[in-house]
Amino acid sequence: MKTNATIVIPTFNGEEFLDDLIKAVFSQNTDKSYELLIIDSGSNDKTLEIIAGYPKVWLHKIPNKEFGHGRTRNLAVEMADSEYVVFLTQDAVPSHDKWLDYLLEPFAFSDKVSCVFGKQIPRAHCFVTLKREVTQVFKSFGDDGSVSLHRKTKLTSSLGTTNNFLSDVNSAVRKNIAEKIPFRDVNYAEDQALGIDMLEAGYIKAYTPLGSVYHSHDYPLGKYFKRKFDEYIGLRESTGHIAHASLKELTMGSLKATLQDYLYMYRDKELGFLEKLHDFCLAPFYNVATRLAIRTASKSKIGSKKYKKLSLEHKARQNTTRKTL
C-alpha cells in the first residue's frame, strides 16, 4: 500500500546520533503513514547493529563505491512507494514529535510546491562560530511562525541570494516531480543544485521552520577548514557559484565575525564558563579558517592534487575503499 511519506537516511559510519534519530522518527505524532528507509554504504562501526534493533526499518545496502550524494538519493526516490520522499542526514535528529507534519505542510499550499526544507537547530554545546552561523542562516529565511515560498521570480522580497538555498540535511520532495527532476550526480552540494533546477523548471520551493531538526558539527580546527573547503568547492562545481574572500575580507571579515561570535556567546545561556573561555580563544582561528577555505576552494578543482590532499569527503571515501579491498 502506498504511504504518505518515505523517510530516507543515507548512512556511513553514523553510530553517534543514529539511535536517537531512529527513535525520534518512530515517535512522530502524526496521522500520516510513513516508512523509514536507510541506505547504508559500507558502515564498519555500530551503524548496522543499531539498525538491527529496529525491525521496522527498511534497510538497503550498497557498496561504498556506488554511493553518491545525488545518485543515492535518486535511488531512494526510485525505491519509495509514497507521495513524498523525506531526506535526513545521519546526524540530524527531529526536534519534536510533529516534525513530519510541519515538514510536509507546505505541499498542501500548491501542487507546484516541489521541495521543502526545514530549520536546523545547532546543538546546545556546539562551537560558537558554527552555532552563530547556523542560527543566523535559518533566521534569515523567516521567523518560526511563518512558512516561506520561493520561486525563480521570488514570492518574498527579503531573501536575496538565499532564494536558491536547499539543504537535504532536513528536506522533502514530491516524488512525481523528483522523478522528472532528479538530483544531479555530483560530488557535493547536490541539494543546492536541486533547488536551482526546481526553480528553473518553474516549481516552488518552501521553507518551514517548525519542521526542525537538531544538527551541527563540532569539528577541531583542521577538520573544520577541510569541511569548509569541501562545501565551497562543491558549491562551485555543482552550481557555478564561486565564493571569494579577498585579503581584506580575510582580515576584516574574520575580525567582524569574531566580534559577532563574542556577542552571541555573551548572550548564550546554554554554554558554561569554561566552554565560553575555550570558544573565546579559538573563535578568531575558526573565522580565519573559513575565509582561507573559501580562498583555497576558489583556486582548486575536484580531482586535483590539492583537492585530494585537503578534502575531508575524499579522504573518508578513500579510507573505506582501502578497508574493503
C-alpha positions as YAML, in Angstrom:
chain: A
units: angstrom
residues:
- id: 1
  name: MET
  ca: [0.00, 0.00, 0.00]
- id: 2
  name: LYS
  ca: [1.29, 3.45, -0.91]
- id: 3
  name: THR
  ca: [2.32, 5.54, 2.11]
- id: 4
  name: ASN
  ca: [2.23, 9.30, 2.54]
- id: 5
  name: ALA
  ca: [5.99, 9.55, 3.06]
- id: 6
  name: THR
  ca: [9.20, 7.57, 2.84]
- id: 7
  name: ILE
  ca: [11.83, 8.94, 5.23]
- id: 8
  name: VAL
  ca: [15.31, 8.27, 3.88]
- id: 9
  name: ILE
  ca: [18.59, 8.27, 5.78]
- id: 10
  name: PRO
  ca: [21.82, 7.51, 3.89]
- id: 11
  name: THR
  ca: [24.29, 6.10, 6.43]
- id: 12
  name: PHE
  ca: [28.02, 5.59, 6.55]
- id: 13
  name: ASN
  ca: [29.57, 5.04, 9.98]
- id: 14
  name: GLY
  ca: [26.78, 7.04, 11.58]
- id: 15
  name: GLU
  ca: [26.62, 5.48, 15.03]
- id: 16
  name: GLU
  ca: [26.93, 8.69, 17.07]
- id: 17
  name: PHE
  ca: [23.38, 10.04, 16.64]
- id: 18
  name: LEU
  ca: [21.63, 7.24, 14.78]
- id: 19
  name: ASP
  ca: [19.81, 5.63, 17.70]
- id: 20
  name: ASP
  ca: [18.33, 8.97, 18.81]
- id: 21
  name: LEU
  ca: [17.42, 9.73, 15.21]
- id: 22
  name: ILE
  ca: [15.54, 6.49, 14.60]
- id: 23
  name: LYS
  ca: [13.70, 6.83, 17.93]
- id: 24
  name: ALA
  ca: [12.65, 10.38, 17.02]
- id: 25
  name: VAL
  ca: [11.39, 9.26, 13.58]
- id: 26
  name: PHE
  ca: [9.29, 6.43, 15.05]
- id: 27
  name: SER
  ca: [7.96, 8.74, 17.79]
- id: 28
  name: GLN
  ca: [6.20, 11.10, 15.40]
- id: 29
  name: ASN
  ca: [2.70, 12.13, 16.46]
- id: 30
  name: THR
  ca: [1.00, 12.13, 13.08]
- id: 31
  name: ASP
  ca: [-1.94, 10.70, 11.18]
- id: 32
  name: LYS
  ca: [0.25, 10.30, 8.11]
- id: 33
  name: SER
  ca: [1.54, 6.88, 7.13]
- id: 34
  name: TYR
  ca: [5.28, 6.67, 6.69]
- id: 35
  name: GLU
  ca: [8.17, 4.25, 6.40]
- id: 36
  name: LEU
  ca: [11.87, 4.58, 7.23]
- id: 37
  name: LEU
  ca: [14.36, 3.58, 4.55]
- id: 38
  name: ILE
  ca: [18.05, 3.51, 5.45]
- id: 39
  name: ILE
  ca: [20.57, 3.11, 2.64]
- id: 40
  name: ASP
  ca: [23.92, 2.08, 4.08]
- id: 41
  name: SER
  ca: [27.11, 2.31, 2.04]
- id: 42
  name: GLY
  ca: [29.54, 0.06, 3.86]
- id: 43
  name: SER
  ca: [29.49, 1.09, 7.52]
- id: 44
  name: ASN
  ca: [32.04, -0.71, 9.69]
- id: 45
  name: ASP
  ca: [31.14, 0.80, 13.06]
- id: 46
  name: LYS
  ca: [27.97, 0.04, 15.08]
- id: 47
  name: THR
  ca: [25.59, 1.53, 12.50]
- id: 48
  name: LEU
  ca: [24.20, -1.79, 11.26]
- id: 49
  name: GLU
  ca: [23.96, -3.11, 14.83]
- id: 50
  name: ILE
  ca: [21.83, -0.10, 15.80]
- id: 51
  name: ILE
  ca: [19.60, -0.53, 12.76]
- id: 52
  name: ALA
  ca: [19.12, -4.21, 13.58]
- id: 53
  name: GLY
  ca: [17.46, -3.15, 16.83]
- id: 54
  name: TYR
  ca: [14.57, -1.62, 14.86]
- id: 55
  name: PRO
  ca: [12.72, -4.30, 12.86]
- id: 56
  name: LYS
  ca: [10.50, -1.67, 11.19]
- id: 57
  name: VAL
  ca: [13.48, -0.11, 9.41]
- id: 58
  name: TRP
  ca: [13.75, -0.92, 5.71]
- id: 59
  name: LEU
  ca: [17.49, -1.43, 5.24]
- id: 60
  name: HIS
  ca: [19.09, -1.38, 1.82]
- id: 61
  name: LYS
  ca: [22.84, -1.92, 1.48]
- id: 62
  name: ILE
  ca: [25.02, -0.69, -1.36]
- id: 63
  name: PRO
  ca: [28.79, -0.98, -1.90]
- id: 64
  name: ASN
  ca: [30.67, 2.11, -0.79]
- id: 65
  name: LYS
  ca: [31.93, 2.71, -4.32]
- id: 66
  name: GLU
  ca: [28.32, 3.03, -5.54]
- id: 67
  name: PHE
  ca: [27.46, 5.85, -3.14]
- id: 68
  name: GLY
  ca: [26.88, 9.33, -4.49]
- id: 69
  name: HIS
  ca: [25.18, 12.21, -2.68]
- id: 70
  name: GLY
  ca: [22.77, 12.76, -5.55]
- id: 71
  name: ARG
  ca: [22.86, 9.26, -7.02]
- id: 72
  name: THR
  ca: [21.92, 7.54, -3.75]
- id: 73
  name: ARG
  ca: [19.05, 9.95, -3.09]
- id: 74
  name: ASN
  ca: [17.76, 9.32, -6.61]
- id: 75
  name: LEU
  ca: [17.86, 5.60, -5.80]
- id: 76
  name: ALA
  ca: [15.74, 6.30, -2.72]
- id: 77
  name: VAL
  ca: [13.18, 8.22, -4.79]
- id: 78
  name: GLU
  ca: [13.02, 5.28, -7.20]
- id: 79
  name: MET
  ca: [12.56, 2.76, -4.36]
- id: 80
  name: ALA
  ca: [9.94, 4.75, -2.44]
- id: 81
  name: ASP
  ca: [6.27, 3.91, -2.91]
- id: 82
  name: SER
  ca: [4.95, 7.13, -1.44]
- id: 83
  name: GLU
  ca: [3.75, 10.59, -2.33]
- id: 84
  name: TYR
  ca: [6.66, 12.36, -0.65]
- id: 85
  name: VAL
  ca: [10.27, 11.40, -0.02]
- id: 86
  name: VAL
  ca: [11.83, 12.94, 3.09]
- id: 87
  name: PHE
  ca: [15.59, 13.19, 3.50]
- id: 88
  name: LEU
  ca: [17.58, 13.34, 6.73]
- id: 89
  name: THR
  ca: [21.30, 13.00, 7.23]
- id: 90
  name: GLN
  ca: [22.51, 10.50, 9.81]
- id: 91
  name: ASP
  ca: [23.24, 13.23, 12.37]
- id: 92
  name: ALA
  ca: [20.01, 15.25, 12.04]
- id: 93
  name: VAL
  ca: [17.52, 14.44, 14.80]
- id: 94
  name: PRO
  ca: [13.90, 15.71, 14.65]
- id: 95
  name: SER
  ca: [13.44, 18.20, 17.47]
- id: 96
  name: HIS
  ca: [9.83, 17.28, 18.32]
- id: 97
  name: ASP
  ca: [7.07, 14.77, 17.55]
- id: 98
  name: LYS
  ca: [5.26, 16.98, 14.98]
- id: 99
  name: TRP
  ca: [8.35, 17.42, 12.82]
- id: 100
  name: LEU
  ca: [6.99, 15.33, 9.94]
- id: 101
  name: ASP
  ca: [3.63, 17.12, 9.84]
- id: 102
  name: TYR
  ca: [5.27, 20.54, 9.71]
- id: 103
  name: LEU
  ca: [7.86, 19.48, 7.15]
- id: 104
  name: LEU
  ca: [5.16, 18.22, 4.77]
- id: 105
  name: GLU
  ca: [2.68, 21.04, 5.44]
- id: 106
  name: PRO
  ca: [3.82, 23.38, 2.60]
- id: 107
  name: PHE
  ca: [3.00, 20.76, -0.05]
- id: 108
  name: ALA
  ca: [-0.69, 21.41, 0.66]
- id: 109
  name: PHE
  ca: [-0.36, 25.04, -0.44]
- id: 110
  name: SER
  ca: [0.02, 24.22, -4.13]
- id: 111
  name: ASP
  ca: [0.78, 21.33, -6.48]
- id: 112
  name: LYS
  ca: [3.67, 23.49, -7.70]
- id: 113
  name: VAL
  ca: [5.50, 23.09, -4.38]
- id: 114
  name: SER
  ca: [8.13, 20.53, -5.34]
- id: 115
  name: CYS
  ca: [10.57, 20.59, -2.44]
- id: 116
  name: VAL
  ca: [10.68, 21.76, 1.16]
- id: 117
  name: PHE
  ca: [13.46, 22.24, 3.68]
- id: 118
  name: GLY
  ca: [13.20, 22.65, 7.43]
- id: 119
  name: LYS
  ca: [15.09, 24.52, 10.10]
- id: 120
  name: GLN
  ca: [18.35, 23.25, 11.60]
- id: 121
  name: ILE
  ca: [18.93, 23.96, 15.29]
- id: 122
  name: PRO
  ca: [22.58, 23.77, 16.40]
- id: 123
  name: ARG
  ca: [23.17, 21.53, 19.38]
- id: 124
  name: ALA
  ca: [23.47, 23.28, 22.73]
- id: 125
  name: HIS
  ca: [27.22, 22.82, 23.15]
- id: 126
  name: CYS
  ca: [28.22, 23.35, 19.54]
- id: 127
  name: PHE
  ca: [31.28, 25.58, 18.97]
- id: 128
  name: VAL
  ca: [30.17, 29.21, 18.94]
- id: 129
  name: THR
  ca: [31.30, 30.11, 15.39]
- id: 130
  name: LEU
  ca: [29.22, 27.36, 13.81]
- id: 131
  name: LYS
  ca: [26.37, 27.82, 16.27]
- id: 132
  name: ARG
  ca: [26.05, 31.50, 15.38]
- id: 133
  name: GLU
  ca: [26.39, 30.83, 11.66]
- id: 134
  name: VAL
  ca: [23.67, 28.15, 11.58]
- id: 135
  name: THR
  ca: [21.32, 30.25, 13.72]
- id: 136
  name: GLN
  ca: [21.77, 33.35, 11.53]
- id: 137
  name: VAL
  ca: [21.33, 31.47, 8.24]
- id: 138
  name: PHE
  ca: [17.99, 29.97, 9.19]
- id: 139
  name: LYS
  ca: [16.77, 33.13, 10.89]
- id: 140
  name: SER
  ca: [17.23, 34.91, 7.55]
- id: 141
  name: PHE
  ca: [14.57, 32.69, 5.94]
- id: 142
  name: GLY
  ca: [11.77, 33.82, 8.26]
- id: 143
  name: ASP
  ca: [10.55, 33.55, 11.84]
- id: 144
  name: ASP
  ca: [9.28, 30.31, 13.35]
- id: 145
  name: GLY
  ca: [5.63, 31.22, 12.88]
- id: 146
  name: SER
  ca: [5.95, 31.60, 9.12]
- id: 147
  name: VAL
  ca: [6.29, 29.45, 6.01]
- id: 148
  name: SER
  ca: [8.30, 30.94, 3.13]
- id: 149
  name: LEU
  ca: [7.67, 30.13, -0.52]
- id: 150
  name: HIS
  ca: [10.44, 30.69, -3.07]
- id: 151
  name: ARG
  ca: [10.25, 30.68, -6.84]
- id: 152
  name: LYS
  ca: [12.51, 31.97, -9.61]
- id: 153
  name: THR
  ca: [10.63, 35.25, -9.52]
- id: 154
  name: LYS
  ca: [10.53, 35.19, -5.77]
- id: 155
  name: LEU
  ca: [7.37, 35.47, -3.71]
- id: 156
  name: THR
  ca: [9.23, 37.07, -0.81]
- id: 157
  name: SER
  ca: [11.21, 40.29, -1.10]
- id: 158
  name: SER
  ca: [13.78, 39.90, 1.69]
- id: 159
  name: LEU
  ca: [15.60, 36.67, 0.80]
- id: 160
  name: GLY
  ca: [18.19, 37.99, -1.64]
- id: 161
  name: THR
  ca: [20.65, 35.31, -2.78]
- id: 162
  name: THR
  ca: [19.25, 32.82, -0.24]
- id: 163
  name: ASN
  ca: [16.36, 32.18, -2.62]
- id: 164
  name: ASN
  ca: [18.27, 29.22, -4.12]
- id: 165
  name: PHE
  ca: [19.08, 27.58, -0.80]
- id: 166
  name: LEU
  ca: [18.06, 23.98, -0.15]
- id: 167
  name: SER
  ca: [19.55, 21.52, 2.33]
- id: 168
  name: ASP
  ca: [18.86, 17.79, 2.32]
- id: 169
  name: VAL
  ca: [20.05, 17.59, 5.91]
- id: 170
  name: ASN
  ca: [16.31, 18.01, 6.51]
- id: 171
  name: SER
  ca: [14.13, 18.19, 3.42]
- id: 172
  name: ALA
  ca: [11.35, 16.61, 1.39]
- id: 173
  name: VAL
  ca: [10.46, 16.30, -2.29]
- id: 174
  name: ARG
  ca: [7.28, 15.48, -4.14]
- id: 175
  name: LYS
  ca: [8.10, 12.06, -5.62]
- id: 176
  name: ASN
  ca: [6.44, 12.51, -9.01]
- id: 177
  name: ILE
  ca: [8.35, 15.76, -9.60]
- id: 178
  name: ALA
  ca: [11.65, 14.39, -8.26]
- id: 179
  name: GLU
  ca: [11.38, 11.57, -10.79]
- id: 180
  name: LYS
  ca: [11.30, 14.17, -13.57]
- id: 181
  name: ILE
  ca: [13.89, 16.48, -12.00]
- id: 182
  name: PRO
  ca: [16.35, 14.25, -10.12]
- id: 183
  name: PHE
  ca: [19.35, 15.18, -8.01]
- id: 184
  name: ARG
  ca: [22.46, 15.78, -10.06]
- id: 185
  name: ASP
  ca: [25.14, 13.12, -9.69]
- id: 186
  name: VAL
  ca: [27.74, 15.49, -8.24]
- id: 187
  name: ASN
  ca: [30.37, 15.26, -5.53]
- id: 188
  name: TYR
  ca: [28.86, 17.91, -3.29]
- id: 189
  name: ALA
  ca: [26.05, 20.48, -2.99]
- id: 190
  name: GLU
  ca: [23.58, 18.19, -4.74]
- id: 191
  name: ASP
  ca: [20.81, 19.79, -2.66]
- id: 192
  name: GLN
  ca: [21.68, 23.33, -3.74]
- id: 193
  name: ALA
  ca: [21.78, 22.17, -7.34]
- id: 194
  name: LEU
  ca: [18.35, 20.54, -6.99]
- id: 195
  name: GLY
  ca: [16.91, 23.76, -5.56]
- id: 196
  name: ILE
  ca: [18.17, 25.67, -8.58]
- id: 197
  name: ASP
  ca: [16.86, 23.04, -11.01]
- id: 198
  name: MET
  ca: [13.42, 23.05, -9.38]
- id: 199
  name: LEU
  ca: [13.17, 26.85, -9.55]
- id: 200
  name: GLU
  ca: [14.41, 26.92, -13.14]
- id: 201
  name: ALA
  ca: [11.68, 24.43, -14.08]
- id: 202
  name: GLY
  ca: [9.02, 26.77, -12.66]
- id: 203
  name: TYR
  ca: [8.32, 24.96, -9.40]
- id: 204
  name: ILE
  ca: [8.07, 26.44, -5.92]
- id: 205
  name: LYS
  ca: [10.44, 25.67, -3.04]
- id: 206
  name: ALA
  ca: [9.37, 26.15, 0.57]
- id: 207
  name: TYR
  ca: [10.95, 26.69, 3.97]
- id: 208
  name: THR
  ca: [9.12, 25.50, 7.09]
- id: 209
  name: PRO
  ca: [10.93, 26.39, 10.35]
- id: 210
  name: LEU
  ca: [8.70, 24.27, 12.58]
- id: 211
  name: GLY
  ca: [9.82, 21.16, 10.68]
- id: 212
  name: SER
  ca: [13.07, 21.40, 12.61]
- id: 213
  name: VAL
  ca: [15.97, 19.10, 13.48]
- id: 214
  name: TYR
  ca: [18.96, 19.26, 15.78]
- id: 215
  name: HIS
  ca: [22.05, 19.33, 13.61]
- id: 216
  name: SER
  ca: [25.57, 20.71, 13.90]
- id: 217
  name: HIS
  ca: [29.17, 19.58, 13.61]
- id: 218
  name: ASP
  ca: [31.79, 20.25, 16.26]
- id: 219
  name: TYR
  ca: [34.99, 19.84, 14.26]
- id: 220
  name: PRO
  ca: [38.53, 20.50, 15.51]
- id: 221
  name: LEU
  ca: [40.14, 23.40, 13.66]
- id: 222
  name: GLY
  ca: [41.95, 21.43, 10.94]
- id: 223
  name: LYS
  ca: [38.93, 19.30, 10.15]
- id: 224
  name: TYR
  ca: [36.72, 22.40, 10.18]
- id: 225
  name: PHE
  ca: [38.90, 24.01, 7.49]
- id: 226
  name: LYS
  ca: [38.67, 20.90, 5.32]
- id: 227
  name: ARG
  ca: [34.89, 20.70, 5.78]
- id: 228
  name: LYS
  ca: [34.53, 24.31, 4.65]
- id: 229
  name: PHE
  ca: [36.85, 23.64, 1.73]
- id: 230
  name: ASP
  ca: [34.58, 20.76, 0.66]
- id: 231
  name: GLU
  ca: [31.47, 22.95, 0.97]
- id: 232
  name: TYR
  ca: [32.77, 25.79, -1.18]
- id: 233
  name: ILE
  ca: [34.50, 23.77, -3.87]
- id: 234
  name: GLY
  ca: [31.41, 21.54, -4.08]
- id: 235
  name: LEU
  ca: [29.11, 24.55, -4.36]
- id: 236
  name: ARG
  ca: [31.18, 25.91, -7.23]
- id: 237
  name: GLU
  ca: [31.38, 22.61, -9.08]
- id: 238
  name: SER
  ca: [27.66, 21.86, -8.64]
- id: 239
  name: THR
  ca: [26.02, 25.26, -9.09]
- id: 240
  name: GLY
  ca: [28.64, 27.50, -10.65]
- id: 241
  name: HIS
  ca: [28.63, 29.84, -7.65]
- id: 242
  name: ILE
  ca: [32.16, 30.93, -6.75]
- id: 243
  name: ALA
  ca: [32.65, 32.40, -3.30]
- id: 244
  name: HIS
  ca: [35.53, 34.83, -2.88]
- id: 245
  name: ALA
  ca: [37.45, 36.09, 0.14]
- id: 246
  name: SER
  ca: [39.87, 38.93, -0.56]
- id: 247
  name: LEU
  ca: [42.78, 39.69, 1.74]
- id: 248
  name: LYS
  ca: [40.65, 42.47, 3.22]
- id: 249
  name: GLU
  ca: [37.84, 40.00, 3.88]
- id: 250
  name: LEU
  ca: [40.33, 37.56, 5.34]
- id: 251
  name: THR
  ca: [41.39, 40.13, 7.92]
- id: 252
  name: MET
  ca: [38.47, 42.50, 8.48]
- id: 253
  name: GLY
  ca: [35.80, 39.89, 7.75]
- id: 254
  name: SER
  ca: [37.35, 37.47, 10.22]
- id: 255
  name: LEU
  ca: [37.57, 40.22, 12.84]
- id: 256
  name: LYS
  ca: [33.93, 41.22, 12.34]
- id: 257
  name: ALA
  ca: [32.75, 37.60, 12.50]
- id: 258
  name: THR
  ca: [34.77, 37.02, 15.67]
- id: 259
  name: LEU
  ca: [33.16, 40.04, 17.35]
- id: 260
  name: GLN
  ca: [29.77, 38.63, 16.34]
- id: 261
  name: ASP
  ca: [30.78, 35.33, 17.93]
- id: 262
  name: TYR
  ca: [31.69, 37.08, 21.17]
- id: 263
  name: LEU
  ca: [28.34, 38.91, 21.31]
- id: 264
  name: TYR
  ca: [26.45, 35.69, 20.54]
- id: 265
  name: MET
  ca: [28.45, 33.84, 23.17]
- id: 266
  name: TYR
  ca: [27.74, 36.52, 25.80]
- id: 267
  name: ARG
  ca: [24.00, 36.06, 25.24]
- id: 268
  name: ASP
  ca: [24.12, 32.26, 25.04]
- id: 269
  name: LYS
  ca: [22.73, 30.75, 28.26]
- id: 270
  name: GLU
  ca: [23.46, 27.16, 27.18]
- id: 271
  name: LEU
  ca: [27.25, 27.43, 27.35]
- id: 272
  name: GLY
  ca: [29.14, 27.23, 30.64]
- id: 273
  name: PHE
  ca: [32.07, 29.45, 31.63]
- id: 274
  name: LEU
  ca: [34.79, 27.00, 30.57]
- id: 275
  name: GLU
  ca: [33.09, 26.41, 27.21]
- id: 276
  name: LYS
  ca: [32.89, 30.15, 26.63]
- id: 277
  name: LEU
  ca: [36.54, 30.59, 27.56]
- id: 278
  name: HIS
  ca: [37.51, 27.82, 25.15]
- id: 279
  name: ASP
  ca: [35.41, 29.29, 22.33]
- id: 280
  name: PHE
  ca: [36.64, 32.84, 23.07]
- id: 281
  name: CYS
  ca: [40.23, 31.76, 22.47]
- id: 282
  name: LEU
  ca: [39.58, 29.72, 19.33]
- id: 283
  name: ALA
  ca: [36.90, 31.79, 17.54]
- id: 284
  name: PRO
  ca: [39.40, 34.03, 15.67]
- id: 285
  name: PHE
  ca: [41.16, 30.97, 14.24]
- id: 286
  name: TYR
  ca: [37.88, 29.37, 13.09]
- id: 287
  name: ASN
  ca: [36.80, 32.54, 11.33]
- id: 288
  name: VAL
  ca: [40.14, 32.85, 9.57]
- id: 289
  name: ALA
  ca: [39.89, 29.16, 8.61]
- id: 290
  name: THR
  ca: [36.51, 29.79, 6.97]
- id: 291
  name: ARG
  ca: [37.91, 32.52, 4.75]
- id: 292
  name: LEU
  ca: [41.09, 30.61, 3.97]
- id: 293
  name: ALA
  ca: [38.92, 27.67, 2.88]
- id: 294
  name: ILE
  ca: [36.95, 29.98, 0.57]
- id: 295
  name: ARG
  ca: [40.14, 31.34, -0.98]
- id: 296
  name: THR
  ca: [41.63, 27.87, -1.41]
- id: 297
  name: ALA
  ca: [38.44, 26.38, -2.87]
- id: 298
  name: SER
  ca: [38.13, 29.18, -5.43]
- id: 299
  name: LYS
  ca: [41.51, 28.16, -6.88]
- id: 300
  name: SER
  ca: [41.13, 24.37, -6.69]
- id: 301
  name: LYS
  ca: [39.37, 21.70, -8.76]
- id: 302
  name: ILE
  ca: [37.79, 18.42, -7.75]
- id: 303
  name: GLY
  ca: [40.25, 15.65, -8.56]
- id: 304
  name: SER
  ca: [43.34, 17.86, -8.36]
- id: 305
  name: LYS
  ca: [46.27, 17.03, -6.07]
- id: 306
  name: LYS
  ca: [45.30, 19.90, -3.77]
- id: 307
  name: TYR
  ca: [41.72, 18.66, -3.59]
- id: 308
  name: LYS
  ca: [42.78, 15.12, -2.73]
- id: 309
  name: LYS
  ca: [45.07, 16.45, -0.02]
- id: 310
  name: LEU
  ca: [42.53, 18.79, 1.60]
- id: 311
  name: SER
  ca: [39.14, 17.18, 1.01]
- id: 312
  name: LEU
  ca: [37.55, 15.55, 4.05]
- id: 313
  name: GLU
  ca: [35.00, 13.82, 1.83]
- id: 314
  name: HIS
  ca: [37.66, 12.35, -0.47]
- id: 315
  name: LYS
  ca: [39.73, 11.07, 2.45]
- id: 316
  name: ALA
  ca: [36.75, 9.38, 4.14]
- id: 317
  name: ARG
  ca: [35.77, 7.53, 0.96]
- id: 318
  name: GLN
  ca: [39.36, 6.56, 0.14]
- id: 319
  name: ASN
  ca: [39.89, 5.11, 3.61]
- id: 320
  name: THR
  ca: [36.76, 2.99, 3.29]
- id: 321
  name: THR
  ca: [37.73, 1.77, -0.16]
- id: 322
  name: ARG
  ca: [41.10, 0.61, 1.16]
- id: 323
  name: LYS
  ca: [39.45, -1.29, 4.03]
- id: 324
  name: THR
  ca: [37.08, -3.12, 1.69]
- id: 325
  name: LEU
  ca: [39.70, -4.17, -0.85]
...
